[in-house]
Amino acid sequence: MSRVKATKQELKRQRDALARYERYLPTLRLKQQQLQVELRRVEVALQEASEEEAAIRRELESWIELWAEPAPLLSFLSLEEVRTTETSVAGVTLPTFEGVSWQRVAPPLDATASWLDDALLVLERLLTLRLRRRVLAEQRSRLADELRLTSQRVNLFEKVKIPEAQEALRIIRIALGDLQAAEVVRAKIAKAKTLERERAA
């Protein structure tokens, strides 16, 4: 902490600063809590999406050998649109997954394997999950960054700014008290000398 001036103006400035820090700190703590809750929600959603993908992959195990046959799956299925919107949570703009549009071309019945329709459905589900997980990962990244910054600000206020302002106020009050006491002593000495001169005269 830099040296503080023992003046009434500095006393007022430090009081105002302390009041400002104490007024903003609860807002920052609330934002920190909201970000923590939202981050937990996103992490749970990511975990659920991962578990859903694992479940789909387990379903595939019974007929995975069919995938060994060459099949131009992506010529029958293409991504048309990923729909996202933006929402704001505790002042952080987050992308929100709305859905996916796929363009499907019906495979020719006489030239493709019978399992191709089922494979296209599974592929569509897996790719949709991956796109959803990508959006959730972006949400998690933005929330984690904002939570880190907010936590730093909370710590700055709690551990640095508020204690510094309180210490500065304490030092200024002591210094102003000492000055006031010294003025009283000087006034008494001056009065005593004046009385002595009056008596001597």
Order of alpha helices (4+ residues) and beta strands (2+ residues): alpha-beta-beta-alpha-alpha
